[in-house]
């Protein structure tokens, strides 16, 4: 907190600091154990009618009455990472998008509109990395029309918690009635320590394609041709030079088993290796199979020149979070999927489709 030369706490922020990262202390009426103050750190997204709204790294929005402010200051845009590879939000967002490609996309200024027949929110949402080239309301109307023409609900994928993320856009979407349906996090870590955990005796098989055995363990059933194209990052089978390289890992189950004991997927793209779809037979958990799958994929990614790793995990998946933490991963930023409110005639959009866009890994 800011302390004056006389030793008093001071408020050194104003409404002109909207959009900046701030740290504030405010009074609370009924704090636990007699506490009188609470501290909030995040991006100041608005200051209207005597109320501040601050978005924390997790995406949580905090309301602070101006009259309750005790101290406040602008702080650096993002704290320095203490471990793991350094990377900007935009770099990671683009790498993650290349690793989970839609079957159709279109540019709206610097925004990318993506569609894949409703298979996962990631492949059926707007990635807004920059200026859409239109006023926001006009851009959102264009977005809703584009998805309505494809029989899909309109989703916007945004992020919070790192330099260059979209706290202000999140606030504007919420003002317009867009509803956040899911929040997850993107974690990063060094690749070599993951590879070092493999002992070569786990029986992990690697393939360029998601075969029938792999799909039998994959949590989303009835996988379509569209889904296979997304899983293959747009280029299944033999990789194209300059395009992401995709690998599928399988640990065979016992003889006669209906599905493998474990599976995983890895996309190698430059210095990055992205892990996804790491799934283990519930009856075989706590045998180290998830670690073995990731280690085998990491070895192959190292051979292809990668050095850093990323993955996405939902905030309520405690088991996965514990595993990834043990493997040296740590959160980089949170990302969110906002769904448009029901369309109106003035916007020219059709009602939301019933085609499901959600999945276990958004």
N, C-alpha and C positions, 0 to 999 in steps of 0.2 A: 504494500500500500504506500501511497505517497504521504510523506511526513514532512511538515514544514520545518523551518529553522527553529520555530518555537516549540517543536515537539508535537504539534497537532496533526491529526489525520486530515487530508484534504481531498476534495473531489476535483480532479484535473481532466475530466472529460466533459464534452458537450454533445449536443445533437449533431454537430458538424463531424463527429467521429464515427457516425454510422458507417458500417462496412469494415471497421478496424477491429482488431483483437484487443479486448480490454480485460482488466481485472478489477472487480468492484467488491466492496464490503458494504453490507446493508443490515439494518436492524431487523430482528424477528421478534414477534410478540410472545410466542410461546415455544421457545427452543427447548430441546432435551437437556435435562440436568441444569436448567437455569441459564443456558447459553443465550447470549443477547445478539450475536452477530452471525452472519453467514457470508461466505466468500463464493463468488462466481467468476469463472474465467471462460471466455468464449468470444464469439464475434457479435458485436453490437449490430443487430439487424433493424432496429427501429427505436425511436424516442419520440413518442407522440402523446399528447394530452397527459403529461406527467407520468408516463409509464415507459420504462426501458424494457426491451425484449432482447435477450442474449441467447445465442445458440451455442451450446457446449459442443465439444468434440464429438460426442456420441450422437448429436443431432437433437438432443433434448432442448426445448425452448423454455427459458426461465423468464418469468415476469418479475420485474423489480420496480417498486414505486419510487419515483424521484424523491419523494419526501423521506424515504427510508435510507437513502444513500448516506454513508458515512465517509467513504473514501473510494477513489477510482482513478485509474490511469490506463493509458494505452501501453500495451506490451508487445514484444516482437511477434511477428505474424505466426510463427510456429516454433516450438522448442526444438533444439537440436536433438536428433536421434542418437541414443546412446549405444545402440547395437544394430547390426544388420546393414544391408546396402543402402546407400543414400539414393533417393529418387524423388522426383517431383510427382505431384498428383497427376498432372497431365500425361507424363510418361507412362505411369502405371495404368491410367485409364485407357490409353491407346493400346498398350500391350494386352490388357485384359480383353478389350474389344476384339482384337485380332485373334485371340485364342478362343473366342466363342462367337463365331460369325453368323449373322442372319443369312437368309437366302435372298433377301431383297433389301436394298437400302437406297436412300435418297438424301441429298444435301439440302439443308435449309440454312443458307449462310454457313456458319461454322458448326451448326448442329447436324447430327446424323440421325435420320429417321430409319429405324431398323424393324424388320418384320420377318417372322419365320413360322407362320401359321399357328401362332399361339404357344409354341414350344419354348418355355421359360421366359420370364420377364426380361432377362438380360438381352435376349435376341429379339424382343418385341417391345422395345422402348426407345425413347430419344436419348442420345448421348449429347448433352449440351456443352461442348467445349469451346466456348467463345460466343460471338455475337451472331444471332440468327439473321441479321440484316433487315429486320422488321421490328416495329414496336412490339413489346412483349405480348400484349393482348392479341395482336394480329398474328404473331408467330404461333401462339397457343391455338388459335382458331385453325390455322393451317395444319397444325399437328393433328388436331382432332378430326379434321376432314380426311386427312391422309389415312389414319387408322380406321375410320369408319368405312372408307371405301374398300377396305380389306376385311371387313367384318370383325375387327379387333377393338378392344378397349384401348384408349390412349394412355400410355405410361411415360413418365419422365424419370430417368435415372440421374440422381444428383448425389453429391458427396459433401461431407463436412469433416472438419478436424485436421486439415493440413493446409499448407500455403497454396492458394489458388483454388480452393474448393468453393462450394456454391451455397453458402449459408444465406446470402441475400436472395438468391433465386428460390430456395426452399421457402423462405418467408413469404415471397410474392405468390408462390403457388398456393400456400395455405390460405392467404387472403382471398384467393379466387376459388376456394372450395375444393382444391385438389387434396386427396386423402392419402396419407402415407400408409401403405399396406405392409411393408416389410423393411427391416433394417438389417444389414449385415456389415461385416468388416473385411477389408483387404489387409492381409498380413504379409510381411516380407521377412526374408532370412537369407543367410549365406547357404549356398548349395553344397559345398564340399562336406561340411559336417553331417549333412543328411546322408550323402553317399557313403561316408565312413561307417555308418551304422549297419551296412549290409555285410553279411559273412559269406555270401555266395552259396549258401546251403538251403535257402528258403524255398527253392523250386519255383521262383517267379518267372513266368513266361512273358516275353514282350512281343508285340505285334503292331503292325501299321494300321490294322483295321479292328473295329469292334465286331468280333465274330459272335456267333449264336451263344456260345458259352459265356462270353463277357456280358452280353445283353441279358442273359438269364439272371445275373446277379444285380444288374443295374436297377435302381429303385423305381425308375419311371417305366411302367409296363406299357406294352403296345407301342413301342417306339416306331415311328413312321420314317419314310424316306427323308422327310424334311429334318427330323431329329438326327438322323445319321449324317446328314450334310453339316449340321451344326456341330456335332461331336467331332467330325473330321476337320473342323476349322476351315471349311470351304474347299479343302483339297485332300480327301481321304486317299489312302494308299501311298504310292510313291510321292514324296514331297516335291514341290516345284521350287527351284532355286529362288531365294529371296522371300519365300513364303514360310509361315510357321511350320515346324516339323512336329507331327503328332504321334504319340506312342500310347498304346494301351497295354496295361499289365494285368496278368491273371495268375492267381494261385489256385491250381486245380483242387477240387474237393475230393472227398473219399470216393472210391469206386461206386458207381451207381448214383452219386449225388445229383440232384436236379440242377444245381448251379455251382459255380466255383466257390472256394472258401473266401476269396477276397479279390477285389479288382481295383484298378486305379487308372488315371489318365494324366498325361503330361504333354504340354505344348512348349516346344523350345522355339524361342524367337529372339535372336540376337543374344544378349547377355542374360536374358530372362528365361526361366523355366517355370511354367505355371501348372500347379497340381489341382486336380479336380476328381470328382466321382470316386473317392477312396471309400470303398464300402467293404464290410466284413460280415460274413455269416454270423448272426447273433450267437449261435452255438459255439463259434470259434473265437470269440472275442477274448482279449487279454492273453493272446498267444504271441503277440508281436507281429501279426500279419500286416497290419496297416503300416507299421514302420518298415517292414521288409519290402512292401510294395513301393513305398516312397523312396527307399534306398536304391532299389533296382532302377527305378525311373531316373533318379538323380545321377547315378553312374552314367547312364546313357546320355543324359543332358550335358554332363561335363565333357563327355567325348565329342559332343557337337559344339562345344565352345561356350556354353552357358556358365555363369558364375554366381548368379543371384536367383532367388526363388520367390514366388508369390503364390498365394492361395486365398480363397474367399471362404468365410465361415459365418454362419448365422450367430447372432448374439446370444441365443438361448441354447446353443449346442455345446454344453459344458464339456462333454467327453472329448469332442474334437479340439476344443480350445486348450484343454490340458495336454493332449497329445502334441499339438503343434507348438505349444510353449516349451515342452521338453525337447523338441527338435530344433529349438533356437529361433522360432518365428515370433514376431511381435506385431501388434496392430500398427498400421500406417495411417489409415483413415476409415471412416464409416461411409457406407453408401446406402441410399434409400431409393425405393420405387414409389413414386406418387402416381395415383390413378386419377384421371380427370373425372369431374362430377358428370352426372348425366347431361347429355347434350340438349341444347335448346334450338328452336327453329332459327333464331337470330344468328347462331353460330354456324348453321348449315350442317350440323353433324348428326349422324344417326345415333340412336340409343346404343349403349354399350352392348357389345356382343357377349353371348354366353360362353364363347370359346375360352377355356381356362388358360391363363398365362402364367400361373404360379407354379413353383416347384420347390423341392427341398433345398436347393441351392440357388437363390434368386438370380 
